[in-house]
Structures are given as C-alpha cells and as structure tokens.
Amino acid sequence: MFGYLRFVLAFFVLISHVDIKFYGLNPGVIAVVIFYLLAGYVVAHLWEDIIPNGPQKLVRFYKDRALRIFPLYGYVALLTLVFLAVTNYGDPDFSLPKLLGNFLIVPLSYYMMVDTTILTNPSWCLIPPAWSLGTELQAYLLLPLVLAVKEMKIMLVAASLGVYMLANFSIIHPEYHGYRLISGVFFIFAAGSSLRSHAAKIPLRQENWFGINFSFDSLYPWVLWVVLGCFGLFFFCKNSFSPAYTKETFIGVLAGIPLICLLGKLKLKLPGNNLLGSLSYGLFLSHFLMIWLLDYTRWVDNQDVAYVPVIVLGSGLIAYSGVKMIESRVDKIRK
C-alpha cells in the first residue's frame, strides 16, 4: 500500500506547483512532511530488517540510499540540462559551482544561503522540489546513529522539536526552520523510524525515568501527535498560525502518523502498488521539466482543463523511462 501513498504524495507535490490549493492550504507541503515520516519508516526497516549486522552495515546502508536517490535524479537532471541548453529557456547559467551544487543535492536545501539557481528568469535550480531531497539525505546520515544509540535519538528529537516550535512561534524564521532545514524537521524523520521499530514487534529497549519503565519508540510518535495536536488547537483558537506553512506541517504530522501506522499494519496487496511506488519518485523529479516544456512550446495552456493531466502523463512517461533504463539496473546492485 505504500506504493499508492508515495504516488498520491508525489501527485500532491505536482499540483501544488501549478498553484492548486485546498481551502488555502498547500498540498505539496503536507505531502513533503508525510514523505519525511515515510523516509524515517523506510530507513528503520532497512536498518533493522534488511541490512545484515556486521562491520560493513553502515557502509551498506549509505550505499543503498545513494543508489536509491542519485541515479534517477541524475537522469532527470541531465534531461533538464539538455532541454535548457537546446531551448535557452529561463536564460540558464551553467556555471560549474551551480551545476556541482545541483548534482550534489544537499546544497539545494540551503538555497537561502547558497546560490544554486541554474535558470535565472525565473530563478530555479534544475529540479526545484529537490531541496527536500537534500534534507532527506542529511536525515539519512543521522538516522543510523539514532537507531543505534537511543540516547542520541532522544537528544536530537528534543533539539529538533525545540527548533520547530521556535519557528512556529516566529522567534526564528518560520519557513526555513519549521519546514526546510534539517534542524527543524529531523524529529519528523525520527517519528517515522519509531513507528517502524514499534510495528516490527521486535523487543524494544526499555527506558527508566523516575522509576517508570517505558519504550521511547512505542510512545514517541503518539506523544508527538498529542503535543502537536494541542499546539495546533492553540494556534487555531488564537488565530496565530504563522504564514509560512505552519498549518500544513501540523496537518502533515497529524495525518501522517496514523496513516503510516495503518498502512504498515494492512496486509492487503493491491495490483499496481510496486509500479506506482517506482513511478512516484520520477513523477516527483520530472514534473517541473514538463511544466517548463509546456510553457516553452505552448502545446497546452495552463488554464486548459488538460493541463494537469498532460503534465502527469508526460512526467509519468519520463519516470517510466527512468525506471526501465536506470532503476531496474541499479536495483540489481542494491539488492
């Protein structure tokens, strides 16, 4: 069922970039937050259930994540480069530092500090949604450490949640620290990993605080759900949500935790789940290329009823070609 979820989330990101909103809310932001939870869930599954223990465990994990993220990203980025070079769309600047920043991915999440724009009019990097991949890659660096050392998990969760709340009270930049940067969202990845650790029904380490025994992983996602629910209700009653995606990040966590928990328990196997899961990443990566292509060629006007379906179809074809030519071969190396 997670394949269907990934595809729906990628679709929400797509429609958010053609300025479709639900009751004033940005569906792409909600989707990215649930992607964060899902990434933590998948990492815990890989670390605890798939990658064998041993001295090479950490290396194997990082290799797996690199092979999952970079090959298809590089494929779509190269297609985009060819399109920009041939058409000169957006008056591109192909300077080496900017290209390097785009292909390393992580610098994209620090766009407010590092100039990684390739298009100059309008200002965009090669794959605009990829800033969240930069945040995800940083989470991949940290998650094995917190999975191995529970005290590290508790400490980083507390620090990250503190940054997030400071952002939502606008004490620090609400968008950067409450949505974009790893410092303010790592607690979301950690919640996803705790959901998986609890769902796996493996013996969980018991903590003892003030004479009370409890399992951090079994309690943390639901304590987080209650805490953010209370703060969300407070912001709603006071009408004090900050303008920078506060509502969307709250909704993403509050909806994502029970949703992922439910899907993790379902044993239902629906046709097309694996295919949609495979296409979702390519859809996420390639839809801006289709948006720019339609803007350049004027094949379909952005007010036309066929505009979104054409973007979905075109992005899906790009994703399918990437799966067939790139991911199918890379998966053999990964597995």
C-alpha positions as CSV (number, residue, x, y, z in Angstrom):
1,M,0.0,0.0,0.0
2,F,2.9,2.4,0.4
3,G,3.4,2.5,-3.3
4,Y,-0.1,4.1,-3.7
5,L,0.7,6.5,-0.9
6,R,4.0,7.6,-2.5
7,F,2.3,8.2,-5.8
8,V,-0.5,10.2,-4.2
9,L,2.0,12.3,-2.3
10,A,4.1,12.9,-5.5
11,F,0.9,14.0,-7.2
12,F,0.1,16.4,-4.4
13,V,3.6,18.0,-4.8
14,L,2.9,18.2,-8.6
15,I,-0.4,20.0,-8.3
16,S,1.0,22.4,-5.7
17,H,3.4,23.6,-8.3
18,V,0.6,24.5,-10.7
19,D,-0.9,26.6,-7.9
20,I,-3.7,24.3,-6.9
21,K,-4.6,24.6,-3.2
22,F,-7.2,23.0,-0.9
23,Y,-9.0,25.6,1.2
24,G,-6.0,27.8,1.0
25,L,-3.6,25.0,2.1
26,N,-0.6,23.9,0.0
27,P,-1.0,20.2,-0.6
28,G,2.7,19.8,-1.6
29,V,3.9,20.9,1.9
30,I,1.6,18.4,3.6
31,A,2.9,15.7,1.2
32,V,6.5,16.5,1.9
33,V,6.0,16.2,5.6
34,I,4.4,12.8,5.2
35,F,7.3,11.9,2.9
36,Y,9.6,12.8,5.8
37,L,7.7,10.4,8.1
38,L,7.8,7.7,5.4
39,A,11.5,8.1,4.9
40,G,12.1,7.5,8.6
41,Y,9.9,4.5,8.5
42,V,11.8,3.0,5.5
43,V,15.2,3.7,7.0
44,A,14.3,1.9,10.2
45,H,13.0,-1.1,8.1
46,L,16.2,-1.2,6.1
47,W,18.5,-0.8,9.2
48,E,16.7,-3.3,11.4
49,D,15.3,-5.9,9.0
50,I,17.2,-5.8,5.7
51,I,20.8,-4.9,6.0
52,P,22.7,-7.6,7.9
53,N,24.7,-6.7,11.0
54,G,28.4,-6.5,10.8
55,P,31.3,-4.1,10.3
56,Q,30.0,-3.1,6.9
57,K,26.4,-2.3,8.0
58,L,26.8,1.4,7.9
59,V,28.6,1.4,4.5
60,R,26.0,-0.8,3.0
61,F,23.2,1.4,4.3
62,Y,24.8,4.6,2.8
63,K,25.4,2.8,-0.4
64,D,21.8,1.7,-0.6
65,R,20.5,5.2,0.0
66,A,22.9,6.8,-2.5
67,L,21.8,4.2,-5.2
68,R,18.2,5.0,-4.4
69,I,18.5,8.7,-4.7
70,F,21.2,9.7,-7.2
71,P,20.8,7.6,-10.4
72,L,17.3,8.6,-11.2
73,Y,17.9,12.2,-10.0
74,G,20.9,12.4,-12.3
75,Y,18.9,11.1,-15.2
76,V,16.1,13.7,-14.9
77,A,18.7,16.4,-14.2
78,L,20.6,15.6,-17.4
79,L,17.3,15.6,-19.4
80,T,16.6,19.0,-17.9
81,L,20.1,20.3,-18.8
82,V,19.6,19.2,-22.4
83,F,16.2,20.9,-22.6
84,L,17.7,24.2,-21.2
85,A,20.7,24.0,-23.4
86,V,18.7,23.5,-26.6
87,T,15.9,26.0,-25.8
88,N,17.7,28.5,-23.6
89,Y,14.5,28.5,-21.6
90,G,14.9,30.7,-18.4
91,D,18.2,32.2,-19.6
92,P,20.2,29.5,-17.9
93,D,23.6,30.0,-16.2
94,F,25.6,26.8,-16.4
95,S,28.5,27.8,-14.1
96,L,30.4,24.9,-12.6
97,P,29.7,25.8,-8.9
98,K,26.0,25.9,-9.5
99,L,26.0,22.7,-11.5
100,L,28.0,21.0,-8.8
101,G,25.6,22.2,-6.1
102,N,22.7,20.8,-8.1
103,F,24.2,17.4,-8.7
104,L,25.3,17.0,-5.0
105,I,21.7,17.7,-4.0
106,V,22.4,18.6,-0.3
107,P,23.3,22.3,-1.1
108,L,19.8,22.7,-2.6
109,S,18.3,22.6,0.9
110,Y,20.4,25.6,1.8
111,Y,19.2,27.7,-1.2
112,M,18.7,30.6,1.2
113,M,22.5,30.6,1.8
114,V,24.0,29.1,-1.3
115,D,23.1,30.2,-4.8
116,T,22.2,27.0,-6.8
117,T,19.9,28.6,-9.4
118,I,20.5,27.5,-13.0
119,L,17.5,29.2,-14.5
120,T,17.8,33.0,-14.0
121,N,14.4,34.1,-15.3
122,P,12.6,32.8,-13.3
123,S,15.2,31.7,-10.7
124,W,15.1,27.9,-10.3
125,C,17.5,25.1,-9.8
126,L,17.5,22.1,-12.2
127,I,14.9,20.2,-10.2
128,P,13.1,22.7,-7.9
129,P,11.5,20.2,-5.5
130,A,14.9,18.6,-4.9
131,W,15.7,20.8,-1.9
132,S,13.7,18.3,0.1
133,L,15.9,15.5,-1.1
134,G,18.8,17.5,0.3
135,T,17.1,17.5,3.7
136,E,16.3,13.8,3.3
137,L,19.9,12.9,2.5
138,Q,21.0,14.7,5.7
139,A,18.4,12.7,7.6
140,Y,19.9,9.5,6.1
141,L,23.3,10.5,7.6
142,L,21.8,10.9,11.0
143,L,19.2,8.2,11.3
144,P,21.5,5.1,11.6
145,L,23.2,6.9,14.5
146,V,20.0,7.4,16.4
147,L,18.8,3.9,15.6
148,A,22.0,2.5,17.1
149,V,22.2,4.9,20.1
150,K,18.8,5.6,21.7
151,E,20.2,8.4,23.9
152,M,21.3,10.2,20.7
153,K,17.7,9.8,19.3
154,I,16.1,11.3,22.4
155,M,18.6,14.2,22.4
156,L,18.2,15.1,18.7
157,V,14.5,14.7,18.8
158,A,14.2,17.2,21.7
159,A,16.6,19.7,20.0
160,S,14.8,19.4,16.6
161,L,11.3,19.7,18.1
162,G,12.5,22.8,20.0
163,V,13.7,24.4,16.8
164,Y,10.4,23.6,15.1
165,M,8.4,25.2,17.9
166,L,10.6,28.3,18.0
167,A,9.9,28.6,14.2
168,N,6.2,28.2,14.6
169,F,6.1,31.0,17.2
170,S,8.1,33.1,14.7
171,I,11.0,33.5,17.1
172,I,13.2,32.2,14.3
173,H,12.5,32.1,10.6
174,P,9.3,30.1,10.4
175,E,9.7,28.7,6.9
176,Y,13.4,27.9,7.0
177,H,13.5,26.3,10.4
178,G,10.0,24.9,10.5
179,Y,9.9,23.2,7.1
180,R,13.1,23.4,5.1
181,L,16.2,22.8,7.2
182,I,17.0,19.5,8.8
183,S,17.5,21.1,12.2
184,G,13.7,21.8,12.5
185,V,12.3,18.7,10.8
186,F,14.6,15.8,12.0
187,F,12.1,15.0,14.7
188,I,9.6,14.1,11.9
189,F,12.0,11.6,10.3
190,A,12.6,10.1,13.8
191,A,8.9,9.7,14.4
192,G,8.7,7.6,11.2
193,S,11.6,5.5,12.3
194,S,9.9,4.9,15.7
195,L,6.6,3.9,14.0
196,R,8.5,1.2,12.1
197,S,10.5,0.0,15.2
198,H,7.3,-0.4,17.1
199,A,5.4,-2.0,14.2
200,A,8.2,-4.6,13.7
201,K,7.3,-6.2,17.0
202,I,10.9,-6.6,18.0
203,P,12.0,-6.3,21.6
204,L,12.2,-2.6,22.3
205,R,14.7,-1.1,24.7
206,Q,13.1,0.0,28.0
207,E,13.9,3.4,29.4
208,N,13.7,4.1,33.1
209,W,12.9,7.6,34.1
210,F,12.0,8.4,37.7
211,G,11.3,4.7,38.3
212,I,8.9,4.4,35.3
213,N,9.7,1.9,32.6
214,F,8.7,2.7,29.1
215,S,9.7,2.2,25.5
216,F,10.6,5.5,23.7
217,D,9.8,4.2,20.2
218,S,6.4,2.9,21.2
219,L,5.4,6.2,22.9
220,Y,7.2,8.9,20.9
221,P,5.0,9.2,17.7
222,W,1.8,9.3,19.7
223,V,3.1,11.7,22.4
224,L,4.2,13.9,19.5
225,W,0.8,13.6,17.9
226,V,-0.9,14.8,21.1
227,V,1.6,17.6,21.7
228,L,1.3,19.0,18.1
229,G,-2.5,18.5,18.2
230,C,-2.7,20.7,21.4
231,F,-0.4,23.3,19.9
232,G,-2.4,23.2,16.6
233,L,-5.6,23.8,18.6
234,F,-4.0,26.7,20.4
235,F,-2.8,28.3,17.2
236,F,-6.2,27.8,15.7
237,C,-8.1,29.3,18.7
238,K,-5.7,32.3,18.8
239,N,-5.7,32.6,15.0
240,S,-1.9,32.8,15.3
241,F,-0.6,30.4,12.7
242,S,2.4,31.9,11.1
243,P,2.1,32.5,7.3
244,A,4.9,30.1,6.4
245,Y,3.3,26.7,6.1
246,T,2.6,26.2,9.8
247,K,-0.8,24.7,9.2
248,E,0.4,22.4,6.5
249,T,3.3,21.0,8.6
250,F,1.0,20.4,11.6
251,I,-1.5,18.7,9.3
252,G,1.2,16.6,7.7
253,V,2.4,15.2,11.0
254,L,-1.1,14.7,12.5
255,A,-2.4,13.0,9.4
256,G,0.8,11.2,8.5
257,I,1.4,9.3,11.8
258,P,-1.9,7.4,11.9
259,L,-1.9,6.9,8.2
260,I,1.5,5.3,8.0
261,C,0.7,3.3,11.1
262,L,-2.5,2.0,9.5
263,L,-0.9,1.2,6.1
264,G,2.0,-0.5,7.9
265,K,-0.4,-2.9,9.5
266,L,-2.5,-3.6,6.4
267,K,-1.6,-6.9,4.7
268,L,-3.7,-6.0,1.7
269,K,-1.8,-6.4,-1.6
270,L,-3.4,-4.4,-4.4
271,P,-2.3,-4.6,-8.1
272,G,0.0,-1.8,-9.3
273,N,1.4,-1.0,-5.8
274,N,5.0,-1.7,-6.8
275,L,4.7,0.1,-10.2
276,L,3.1,3.2,-8.6
277,G,5.8,3.2,-5.9
278,S,8.5,3.1,-8.6
279,L,6.9,5.8,-10.7
280,S,6.3,8.2,-7.7
281,Y,10.0,9.3,-7.4
282,G,10.3,10.0,-11.1
283,L,7.0,11.9,-11.0
284,F,8.3,14.0,-8.1
285,L,11.5,14.7,-10.0
286,S,10.3,15.4,-13.5
287,H,7.1,17.4,-13.3
288,F,8.9,20.8,-13.4
289,L,10.5,19.7,-16.7
290,M,7.1,19.1,-18.1
291,I,5.8,22.4,-16.8
292,W,8.7,24.2,-18.4
293,L,8.3,22.3,-21.7
294,L,4.6,23.2,-21.9
295,D,5.4,26.8,-21.1
296,Y,8.0,26.9,-23.8
297,T,6.1,25.1,-26.5
298,R,2.6,26.4,-25.7
299,W,1.2,23.0,-26.6
300,V,-1.3,23.2,-23.7
301,D,-2.3,26.5,-22.0
302,N,-2.0,26.5,-18.2
303,Q,-5.7,27.4,-18.0
304,D,-6.7,24.4,-20.1
305,V,-8.6,21.5,-18.5
306,A,-6.0,19.1,-20.0
307,Y,-3.0,21.0,-18.5
308,V,-2.6,18.9,-15.3
309,P,-3.4,15.5,-17.0
310,V,-0.7,16.3,-19.7
311,I,1.9,17.1,-17.0
312,V,1.0,13.9,-15.1
313,L,1.2,11.9,-18.3
314,G,4.4,13.4,-19.5
315,S,6.1,13.2,-16.1
316,G,4.9,9.6,-15.8
317,L,6.5,8.7,-19.2
318,I,9.8,10.3,-18.1
319,A,9.5,8.4,-14.8
320,Y,8.8,5.1,-16.6
321,S,11.7,5.5,-18.9
322,G,13.9,6.2,-15.9
323,V,12.7,3.1,-14.1
324,K,13.2,0.9,-17.1
325,M,16.6,2.2,-18.2
326,I,18.1,3.3,-14.8
327,E,16.4,1.9,-11.7
328,S,15.9,-1.6,-12.9
329,R,19.6,-2.0,-13.4
330,V,20.6,-0.1,-10.2
331,D,18.2,-2.2,-8.1
332,K,20.2,-5.3,-9.1
333,I,23.2,-3.7,-7.5
334,R,21.3,-2.6,-4.4
335,K,19.8,-6.0,-3.8
